[in-house]
Amino acid sequence: MEKNKSIAIIMLAMMVLVSACTSGGSESSDKLSLDYEKFTLDNGLDVVLHQDDSDPIVAVAIMIHAGSSREKPGRTGFAHFFEHMLFQRSENVPDGGFFKNIGEWGGTFNGGTWTDGTQYYEVVPKDALEKVLWMESDRMGFFINAVTLASLEGEKPVVQNEKRQNYDNRPYGHTRSVIAKAIYPEGHPYSWLTIGELEDLKNATLEDVKEFYEEWYGPNNATIVIAGDINPADVKTMVEKYFGEIPSRGTDTTMDPMPVSLDETKVIYYEDNFAKLPELRMTFPTVEQYHPDQWALDALGQILYDGKRAPLYKAVVEEAKLAPRIFAYNSSSELAGTFTLSVRANAGTDLDSVRMVINEALKTFDAEGFDIKDLDRIKAGLETDFYNGISSVLSKAFQLASYNEFAGSPDFIEKDIANIQAVTKDDVMRVFRKYVLDKNHVVTNFVPKGSPELAIQGAIAADIKEEAINEYGQSEVIEEEGNLTYTKTTSSFDRSVEPDFGETPLVNPPTIWTSETSNGIETYGVEVNELPLVNFSMRIEGGHYLDSPDKVGVANLLTDIMMEGTASKTPEELEDAIGQLGASINMFSSNEYIQISGNCLSRNFEETMNLVNEILLEPRWDQKEFDRIINQTLQSIKQRETNPNSVAQTVLAKKMYGEDHILSHPAIGYEETVSEITIEDLKEFYQNYFVPNLANFHIAGSVSQSRAMDALSRLTAEWQSKEVQLPEYTTPNVPQEPQVYFVDVPNAKQSVIIMSRFTVPSNDPAYNEIMVANEKLGAGTAGRLFQIMREEKQYTYGASSFPQRNVSVPGTITAFSSVKSSTTKDALATFKEIFAEYPDTYTEDDLQKTKTSLIKENARRFETLGRLLGILQNISTYGLPKNYIDQEQKTVTAATIESVQATANDYFDLSNYIFVIVGDKATQYDQLRVNGPGDPVLVDKYGQDVGVM
């Protein structure tokens, strides 16, 4: 699953994060670890328990030591495909149970596959723990007999759609594949991507499934971690019951590292159908994970690109002005590693010039080295990163599982911490010279289609197999299952009986305190002392809503320039001041507010807030940085125009709000408006609209109310309130017949379909009723949209619907999917059918599962500082009462079939929706004119009508 892939990336990032933890200042390294208990069952399954009773929830993470590196050539993508198969059914869990059950129990779940492993996880209220162990053990030991040719063939289109969505139908989507094939020799386990090749997937057989399961999915090749509000003795008994009788099988030995070297530098180019900007990547072979040089290589990446002093930033961005940003990073995996330099250059830039500047910068770095402050800054932030990395039971479970499975023990973190602490300036320079400087590497040039002249001279064209739009149709299911029967695996107890819920957990919502400064800053806080962390934010009403229609983009630029130094600090000095505290401070503009937010250790809260005060009260207005930000924004605008999802959102806003409403324009602006904005325009916006009486401050973490209010004392004394007249815009009425718009993206492998309408103000009680009614329509994998569009029809990788709150306009209800191009017409018809039938087919079972899910998920709503901050922001931004979650629960409890049907009839009638379809006009448009929900109007990427061509 690409949700899976995303989670896999998160897990890998967690491994990198925790491998870079330091004691930071006065803390000792033995405090930066997790308590756990580990034991191993007779069958070889490693079990790790971590007790944390701060919230009544439990995370279960299972890590299988088998990813795409365990595949055979010609069967690429199979580990990932097999992960998909394990979500279908097992001998005792019925078809669709893995998708439906967890959400209905108030939990969340997913899985992920990467080169070296596969993981599955659930986070549930603690009363569902035994149910989860029942399900997980069933697919580990009681799965294979339930696999049929029909289920195998039915899942193939889903994975094909995932590949189209995440690789084929987006800019630069083929980059990693080109690099992998160039840097690793044929047959190397890393020479193909986890997603694999569509042709290999098409040829997968039942025998392949069985072979992979028997070889790699034995308990002796896995770790299970159970973290949260548990009784260890009870959990041991459960684990022994459900997993203990599963026999060992297959392979459980690790593979030896397989690092590579290159005999020459390879230069490859590709004309990308979706790219607007030329991109250069330089990828060097390095070392495997936990090699002694890994930690210095990790630090090298940050030192080369991150910060105003970084040599690549200074050379490419500041001096040569060839790109708005540059990245450098080391990626060490189990068998091998790479070090990458990546630049997405300005439009029209010759990549020969980018490469030349990078090479000169690397030579300068070799001669001059770097300031030791940059290494110190990296280490200073790692204590904060460590605590952020264990702020949820799921992140703790991931950490314990990954260390146990890939480093041999959950407590390897202590060695990891020592290794990063030991990195010296000499180490960084040594690995730079050993692996990067003047070393052979792979250079990829991804240039806009039709602009091969931007690629490096002499580059060889990449060999990429482009899927035709109608290639790989729906699989022919040649097996009719009927009432499927098969011989069940013998068990010591009746596994067909689903366990009961445990004792209902007691949810204790945190106490919210509120206050207001004398100049009008409304303040909301929650004190939580589990970790020495603080998350905070300030929202100032307005944002893009206050932009002038002829200068769209000012608010967006303003938040960027305000982070570039203060009156008394250069951009570099501000960056250093934040970094030495191990803190992060960020600022952005949304449609209806501007936000500055921060994350820091509790002991550094006051100093971090001093910097926030300085940023807000003493902008630097640095002209050089302004010029850079303008260029950066212009390049971002160009790239947005090639992203089908961004195009769909832009056109939807244009048609939802109408030409005269400011929110019909993208907050980032247009090339023509941004090009004309001056720094004086930003100063004017700041003077007119940055006022405390439009501001709300939110804080969650290990800080008392008194400390929080004291930290606002300077803002209270120096930030003067004044009356601001917010503009008034008319929100268009909901259409009485469907309005359908089509945007042409030639050769698109998928069509993006989005539909939406306005509903009610965000603080209207009816908003909660819409939320309840939407739960079984499209709120998750148990919703009808997902179950029918993906599981039954195989049109898409996912489909969903969701309500959304707004400040100045009514809320919305939106449905979304990305479907295979050739199914666009049928997918639209299916959307219509699902929505039309929903009210009359809503059942008592739907209602009860909705109530169970929405009530039980309350156990997860207060777990992290980020979630708590979100609650405070909802209260202040949308004018909700402090007990709005209680009000939501009352709406859930009071819901009836009749009330849900009435809400669905009022708000789920697609004749009141605006549709946007982004896809290939040549193959899809004409049939939609005949068969779609309305006569589609052809528009450009900004929603302007272009007529039928």
N, C-alpha and C positions, 0 to 999 in steps of 0.2 A: 504494500500500500504506500502511496506517496505520503499520506498521513504517516504511514509506517516509516518511510524514508526520512520524513521530517523528524520524527521521534528518534530515529537512529542517529541523525545528525546531532540532535539535542544531547543524546546519550554520549556520543563521542566528544561533543563539546564539554560535557560534564567531566569526562575523563581528562581532557586537556586542562580544564579549569582546576580540578582537584590536584592534578599533577603539578600545578603551579601555586600551591598554597605555602604561605610562609607564616612565621609566628608574628611578624609585624609589631615592632616596638616592644612594649612591656609584656605582651602575652608570651607564654612559653609554648613550645611546639607540642607538648603533650596535651594541651588543651584543644588543639586543632585536630581532633580525631573523634570518631564515633564509637560509643559503647556498643558491643554486639556479643551475641553468643552463637557459636558455630558448632554443628555436628554433622556427621555424614551417615546416611542410611547404608544398610548392608548392600544395596544395589549400586552404591557409588554416588548418589545424589547429594551434593553439598547443600546444606540448609543453614541459612544465616538469619538470626532474629534480632530485631532492634526494637526496644520498647520506648514508646513516646506517647504519653497520655495527655498531651496538651490539647488534642482534639479527638473526638470519638470516631476516628476513621482509621483505615488500614490500607497500606499499599502492598500489593503482591507483584514482584518482578521475577520473571523466569528468563534466564539467559542461557541460550544454547550456543555451544562453542562451534558453530558452523554457519558460515556465510557464503558469499559467492566464490570465495577462494577455494571452497571444497567442491566446486562444480567440475564437470568434465567439459572440455572443448566440444562444441556442438550442442551442448545443453546449457548454454549460458542463461542466466536469469532464473535458474530453477530454484535456488534457495529462496529467493524473494517470492516466486510463484507458489512454492510450497507453503510459505508463511500465510499467503492468502488462503490456501486450501484449508489450513487449520482453523480458519474462522467459519467454515461452513457448518460442519456437524461432526460429531463423533458417535461412538456406539450408543451412548446413553444421553447425550445432549442433542435435542432435535435440530432439524435444519433451521438455520437462522438464529439459533439460541445464543450464540456468542455475540451477535449484533444486537439482539433484543433485550437479553436479560440484564446486562450490567446497567444500562441506562434506566431500566424499569426498577432496579434496586437502588437507584439514587447515586450511581457511580459513573465513572468514566474509564475508558480502556483504549488500548491500541496495541500495535506491534510494530517492529521495525527490523529490517535486514540491512546489513552493510557487508563489507568485504569479509570480515572475520567472524561474524556472529549474527544471531537472531534473538530478538527479545519479545516478550509478551508482558503486558502489565495491566493491572486493574487498581483503581483507587475507589474504595467503597465505604459506606458507613460500617462500623465494626460488626454490626449484627449480620452482615452478609459474608463474612469471611469464610465460613465453612462452605457456603454455596460456591464461592470462587475456587476454593481448593478442590471441590468436587469437579468443577468444569475443567480446570487446568490439568488435573491428573487424568481426566478422561481423554484429553487430546494427547497427552504424553504417552499413555499406555494403552488406550482403548479407542484408537482413531482409525487405523488402517482398514479394518473390515468395512467401515462405513463409506469408504471412498468408492464412487462409481464413475463410469465413463461420462455420464451426464453431468455430474458435479465438476469433473475435470474440464470438460469442454465448456461448461457454463461460466467458469471463472476466467478462461483465457481472454475473452473480450474486455473484462474489467481491467486486467493488467495491461492489455494493449492500450486501453483508454488512459491509464495512468502514464504510460510512456509518452503518448501523444501530448497529454496535458503538461507534463513536467519536463519534457525534453524536446519534442518535435515542434510544438506550437508556441515556443517562446524564444526570445532573443538569446543567442549564445548557448542554447540548450545542448548542442552537440560538442561543446568544447571539451568536457571531461573525457568523452569517448575518444576524441582525436588524440588527446594527450596520452591516455592510457595505452592506446595501440602503438604510439610512437616511442614511448619511454620504456615499455616492457616488451621483451621478446615474445614471439608467438608461443602460446602455451603457458606463459607465466600466469599464475592465478589472478594477478591484478591487471591483466591485459584486456579485460572486458569489464563493463560496468555491472553493478548489482542488478539493474533493471534488465540487462541482457539484450539479445536480439529478437525481434518479432518472429523471424523465421524459426529460430530455435524453440521459442515458446509454442509456436504453432505445432511443432513436431513432438511436443512432450506427450508421453504415454503413461498409462496406469502403472506399467512396470517401472518407469522412472520414479514415479511417486513412491511406490513401495520400497524401491531400492534406497532412495534418499532417506526415507523415514527410518528404515532398519539400520542404516549405516550411521546416521548422525543424531537421531532424536532419542537416544537412550538416556535414562536418568544419570548414568555415569558420565555423560558429556554435558552436564548442565548444573547450574546453580539456581536455587530458589531463595529469594529474600522476602521476608514478611516483616514489615516495619509499621509501627503505629501503636494504637491503643490495644495492646494484646496482653494476655496472660501466658507467659512463655510455656508453662507446664501444659496448659490446655492446647496450645498450638502444636507442641511437640506430638501430642497424642493424635491430633488431626492429621498432621503431616505423615506420621507413620501409618495411619489408617488408609489414607488416600493414595500415597505414593510408595509406601514401603513394599507392596507386593508387585510393583512393576519390575520386570526383570531387566538386568543389565543387557546391553546389546551394542553391536557396532563398534565404532572407533571412538576412543576418548584420549588419544595421544595428540599432543600439539605438533604443529608443523614447524620445522626449522626455518629461521629467517632466510629470505631469498632476495637480498639487496641486489641492485643492478648498477651497471655503469654503461656509459655510451662511448662508442668509438669516434663519434662525430656529432656535431651540433646539427639538429634537424629543424628545418624551417618550413612550415606548412601554412597554407591559407585556405579559407573557405568563405564563399559569398553567402551571407546569412540573410534569408528572406525576411527575418523579423528585426534585424539590427539597423539602427540609424547611425550608430557611432562605431568607429573602428576600435577593436580591442586587441591588445597585445598581452600574451602571457609567456613568461620564460620559466620553465620548470626544470629543476635540477634533481637528479637522484640523490637521496640522502640515506637515512638509516631507519631501522625498524623501531617500533615502540619499546621504550625502556633501555635502548642502547645508551651507553654513557654520554654520547654527544647530543642526545635528544633535547635535554633541557637548555643547553646553550643555543641550539638551533631555534628553539621556541623563542628565546629572548632576542636572538638576532632579528627575527622577523619583525617584532615590535619596534626594535631600535631603528631599523632601516626605514620604516614608513610612518610610524605613529608619533605625531607631535610636530610642532613648528620647527624643532631643531633637526628632525629626522632627515638624513641626507637625500633620500629619494624624494621626499615631499618637497624639500627646498629646490632640488634640481628640476624636477618635472613640473611641479605645480607652480611654485613661486617664481622661479627664474625663467625657465623656458616657456611657461604658460601653455603647455601642451595638453593638459588634462586637469579636471577639477579635483581629482584625488588619485591615489595610488595605494596598493596593498602589497604586503609581503608576509608570508606565513609558512611555517613548517607543518607538515602533516606526516606523522609517523604512525604507521599501522603495524599489525602483528608481523608481517613478512618483510616489509620494505617501507621506505618513506620518500617524500619529495619536498622540495623547497620551491615556492612559487612567488614570482613577482608578477603583478597583474595591474594593467592600466587600461581603462576605457577612455580613450582620447577624445579631444574635441572633434566635432563634426568636420570632415574633410581633411583631417590630419594624416600626413604620410607617416606610416609606422616605422619607416627607416629612421626618421628623425627621433622618434620616441626611443627606439632601441639605442641609438647613438648616445642620447643624453643619459640613459640609464647606465650604460657601460662606463661613461665618463664619471658618473656619480659613484659607481662602485670602485673605480680606481682612486678617486679622492678619499672615499671611506677607508680604503686600504692604507693610504698614506697618512691620514689624519686621525683615524679612529673616531671615538665618540666621547661625549661627556659622561662621566660616571653617574651623574645625576639621573640620566635616563634609565640606567639599570636599577638605581635606587627607587625611581618612581614606579617601575614595574613591580618591584618587590613590595613597595608600600601599599599597593592596591590589592595584594593577594589575600590579606587577612579578611578584608571586606568581601572579596570574591568567595572565599571559603565559606563564610557564614551565609552568604546569599545562596551558595550551592547546596546547603543543607537546610534550606528554609521550608521545605515540604517533605512529607514522608516519602513521596515518590522519588525526589531527588536523592534522599538518603538511601533508598532501596537501590537506585541505579548505581550510586557510588559503591556501595558494598558489593553488589553483584559483579560489577565490571572489574574491580580490584581482585576479587576472589577468582573469577574465571580467567582473567588475562594476566594477572601478576602472581597468582597462586595463593593469595591471602587477603582478606578484607583490610588487614592492618598494614598493607603495603603503603598506605598513605604516609606513614611516618618516614619511610625511606624516600618517598616522593618529595615530601616537604624538605628533607635534608638536602636532596639533590638540587632543588631550585635555589635554596639558600646558599649553596656552595658555588653557584655560577659566578665567575669573575669576569672582569673586562678582558683579560687574556683569553679566557675560554671562548668568549664570543668572537674575538678576532681570529682565534685558531680555527674554529669551525667555518667561519666565513671563508678563510683562505683554503680550507681543506675541501669544501663542498661546493662553493659558489664562484669564487674569483677565477676567471679564465677557464672554467670547467665546461665540458660539453653538456648541452642541455637541449630541450625541445622548445622551439619558439612557435607559438600558434598565432595566426593573424585572422581574426574574424572581422570581415569588412561588410558593409552594406551591399546587398545584391546590386550588381551593376557597377561596382566601384573596385575592381580588382587592382587598379593602379595604386590604391592606398596600402596594399600589402608590401612587405619587405621584398626588395628586388631579388629574384631567384627563388622565391618560395614555391614549393610544390603544392598542387591542389590536393586537398584532403579527399580521401576515398570514403564518402558517406553515402549509404544507401537511403535515398529518400522514398518514403512510403507514398504511393499514389493515394489520392483521396478515397477511392473506393476499394482499395486493397484490404485484404484480411477482413472479410465480411464476418457476420455472426457465425459462430461455429455450428455445424450441423450435429445436433445431438442424436446419435444413432441408437441410443439405448432408452427405451421407455421404462421408467422406473416402476410406475404403478405403486402398489403396496410393497415397498422394498423390504426384503427379508435377507438376513445374513446370519451367520453363526457368530455369536458374541464371544468375546474373550472371557475365559473363566475368571471369576473374582470371588473373594472370600465373603462378600456381602452383596446385596442387591444394589448395584450402582444406578439402576434406572429410577430409583427413588431420590428425588431432589431433596436435599436437607432443608429443614425449616430455618427461618430466621432465628438468630439468637435474641438475646434480650435487647429491647429497643434502646438505642443509645440516648443519653441525655445531652441535649445541645444547649450550651450556655452562651448566648450571644454576648460579645464584649460590651462593656459600658462605654457609651459615646459621650464625651464632654464637648460642650460648645462655649464659645465666648465671642466677644467682638471688641476690636480695638477702638480707641477714641476717634480714629479717622475712618472707620467703617469697614475694616477687614473682618469679615466673618470667619471664625476659626472653628475647626472640627477636629477632634482627636480621639485616639484610642491608645491607651498605654498597654503594651505587651512586653514582658520582660524575659521571654524564653531565650532569645538571642540578643547579643549586644549590638543590635542594628536599628536603624531608623530609615523609614521611607517618608518623604514629604512632597507636597506639590502646592503650587499656588496657581489658581486659574483666574484669569482676568477676562471678564465677559467682553465679547466683541469678535476679535480675530478677523477672519475673512469677511464676516458679515459687515464690518466697518470699512472695508475697502471701497474706494471710489470706483464705479464701473469703468472709468477710462484709465484706471491705474491698478488693475487687478494684479495681485501678487505682492503688494506692499507689506501686508501683515506677515506673510511668509518670509520675506526678506528681512524684516525687522528682527524676528527671533533669531535668525542666523547671525546677523551683525552684532547683536547684543552679547553673544557668547565669544566675541573676538576682542577680548581685552576690556579694561575699564579705564577711567580717567587717570588712575594712578598705576595701572599695570598694563604692560604690553600684552598682546595675545599669548606670547610665549610665557610670560610671567604668570598670567592667569592660569594657563594650562598647568604649569609647574605647581602653583599653589593648590589647585584641586588635586593633582596627582600625589603630592607629598602627604596629603591627608588620607589617601586611599579612598577618596570619595568620587562620586560621579554627579555632575550637574548637567542637565539637558534642558533645552528650550525648544518649543515648536508652536506653530499656529494651526488651529483647526478651523472648520467652518464657522464656529460660534464662540470660540474662546482662544486665548493664548495661555500656554502653560509653561511654567518653569518647575522642574522637579529635581529631586536629589535623593541619593542613597549614600549612607555613611555609617561608620561605627558610632555608637552612642557617645563615646568619649570625645569624638570629634565633631559633634553636632553643632556646638556654638561656633566653632571656627568655620565650618562649612556654611552655616547661615550667614556669617559675616561676609563671605564671598557672594552669596546670593543677594544680600542687601546691596553690596557694591555693584553687582551686575545690574540690578534694577534701578538704582539711584544715580549711578555714575557711568553711563554708556561712554565708550571711547570714540565711537563714530570713525573708525579707522578706514580711510579711503582705499588703501591698498587691499585690505580684506574685502571691502565692499565690491571692488572691481572683480576680485576672484569669485565672490559669491554670485555675482551677476552671471559670470560665465558658467559657473557650476549649475546654476538654475536653468540657464538656456539649454545646456546639454541634457539635463534631466527632462525638460519639456520635450526635446526631440525624441528621447528614448521612450517616454510615456506613449508617444504616438504609435509605437510598434507593439505595445503590450496589449493583446486583445482584452484582457480583464480591465485594464485602465481605460481603454477606449470605451468599453461598455458602460463603465461608471460615469465617464464624462458625458456621454450622449444621454444616459438616463437622467442625469441632473439637469441637462439643458431642456429636456422635454417635460420633466416633472415640474420644474419651477417656472419655466417660461423665460423668454428672452429678457424681460425687464427686471427679473429678480436677481440680486447679486449672487445668490447661491447656485444659479444656473451656470456660473463660470467656475472653472477649476481654481482652487485656492492658490495653486502654484503660479497661475497666470498664463499668459500667452507670450510667444516670442515678441510680438509687437508691443505689448504693454510692458513687459519686463525690460526690454531694451531701452525704453524711455524713462524708466524710474531712476530718480537721482537719490543721493543720500539725504538731500534736503526733504524729500518726500517722506523718508523714514522718520526723520526728526519731527516733522509735522504730525505724523500719526502718533508718535510717542507723546508729544506735548498734549495732544487733544484727547487721547483715549487711555493712556496709562495712568489710571487713578485708583486709589485704594478702595473707594466706595463701590467699585465694580469687581473687587477681588475677593476671593475666598481661599483660605489657607487650610490645608489638610495634613495631618501627621499621624503616623502609626508606627509604634515601636517602643523601644526602651527609653522613653523620655516622658517626664511628668508634664502635667498641664502647666505648672508654674515655669518650668524650663522652656517649654514651647513658647509661652507668652513673653517671657523675658527675651527670647531670641528675636521677637518681632519689635522690640522696643525702638530700634533705630528707624524702621519703616514707619512705626507709629508717630515718631517725632518729626521726621523729615519729609514724609510722603504726603503731600497736601491733597485733600479731597476737593472735588469740584463736580458740578452738575454736568452730566453728559447726556445729550439728546440722541438716543439711538434711532437710526432710520427706520421707517416703516415701509414694508413691502407687502403687496397683496399675494397671498398664496393661491395659486390656481385651484379651481374646483376639481374634484375627482371626476375623470371622464365617465360618460354614460355608455360608451362603447369602446372596445379595445383600440388602442393606438399602437401600431407596430412599426418599428424602424429597423432598417438593415444597413450594416456597415460592411463594406467589402474589404476583406483581407485576402488577396489572391493566394491560392494554394494552401490556405489554412487547413490543417489536418483535423481540427476540431472547430465547432461552433460554440461560442459563448452565448448563453441564453439567460437573460435577466429580466424580471418583471416586478413591478412595484406599484404601490398606491399610497396616498396619505391616509392616516387613520384618525387618531385622537391626540389631544395634548398629552404630554408625557406624564403629567400628574393626574390625569383623568382616571377614575377607577376602571373604566372600560379597557385601559391599557393592560391591566392584569388579566382581564377576561380574554383578551386577544392572545396573551402569552399562554394561557391555559389551553385555549382552543388550538393553538399552533403546535402544541407538544407532540401530538400523534400525527400531525400533518407533515412536519418537516424539521423538527427540532434536533434530531439526531439520527443515529443508524437504525433506531426502531421506528422511525417515522415512515409514512407511506411513500414519500418522495424517494427516499433512499432505497427502501425495500423494493419498490416497483421499478424505478428508473435504473438502478444498478443491479440489484440482485435478481430481479425477474427478467428485465428487458436487456440488461447489459449494454445500455446506451452510453454509460458514463462511469467515471470513477467515483462520483458523488453528486448528490442533489440535496438541497436543503431549503428551508424557509425560516425567516426570523423577523420578529418585530424589533424596531429600533426607536429610541427616544431622541428627540431634538429639543432645542431650546426655544428658538424664535418661530418655529413652524410646527405643525402637528407631527406626530410620530409617523412611521411608515411600517408597512409589512412588505417584505421582499422575498422572492424565490429565485434560486440561482442554480445553474448547472453548466458544465462544459461537456458537450456530447460529441461523439464521432461525427464528422461532417456528413457522411452519407445517411445518418439517422436524424438529421435536424428536423425534417418534416414530421417524422413519427414521434420524436421526443416532444415537440410542441403539442401534438395531438394527445400524448399521454399526460402532459401537464394539465391540459384542459379537462381530460377525463378524471384525473385524480381530484382536482379542485371541485369539479361539478358534482362528483359523487360523494364527496367527504361529508357534508352535513347529514344526508339521509342514511349513510352507512356507518355513522359513528355509533359505537355500541357501549353497553355497560362495561364490558371488559376494557375497552379503550379508556373509559373514564376512570376506572379503578387503577389501571396501570399508570395513568397520568397523575393521579393523586399520590400514589405510592412514590413515584419517581420525584415529583416536585417537592414533596414533604421530606423524603429521606435525603435528598441532595443538600438540604440545609446543613447537614453535618459537615459538608466540605466548604461551605461558603465563607468560613471565618479562619481558614487555616493559615494563610500566609499574609505577610504585611502588604503585599500587592493586592490581595483580595480585600483586605480591610480598607486600604486606601481607596480602592474602587467604590466601596460602599459609601465612604464619606464624600467622594466626588459626586456620586449619584445624588446624594441628599442635597448638596449645595447647588449643583449645576441645574438640576431639573425641578427644584422646589419641592422635594419629597419630604415627608415627615421622617424623623429619626427611626421610627418603627415601621418603615415602609415594607421591610421584609415580612414582618408580622401581618401586615395588611395583604401582602401577596398570598401568604399562607391561608388567611381567612377566605380569600377568593377561591383558592384551590379547594379548600374543605367544603365550601358552599356550592361548588359547581355541580350541575346536573346535566344529564344528556340534553335536556331542552335548552339550558343556557348556553352550552357549547354549540349546539346546532344554530341557535339564534345568532350568536357571534359569528359563526362561520358564514351564515347567509348574509350577514351585514358586511363582512370584510374580506371574504375569500371568493367573491364573485369576479372571475377574470374579465368580465365585460367592463369592469371599472379600473383595469390595470393598463399601465404603459409597458410595452415590450420592447426590448432592444436585443437584436441578434447580430453578432459579429462573426462573420465567416466568409467562406468562398462564394462570391456572387455567381460565378460562372456555372457552378454545379448545384447551388441551393436556391437561389433567389426566385427563379420562375415558378418552381413547384410550390414555394411558400405563398406566392400570389394567389394560387388556386386553393391550396389546402390549409393555409395557416389560420391563425385566430382572427386575422383581419388583413386588409390589403396593405402590405408593407410599403413604407416610404423609404427610398434609398437616400441615405444621408452620408456626410463625410465624417471624419473622426472627431469632429467637434459638434456634430449634430445639425449641421446646415444642410438643408435639402439640396440634392444634386440631380434629382429626376432619374428617370429610367434610361439607361444607356444600352 
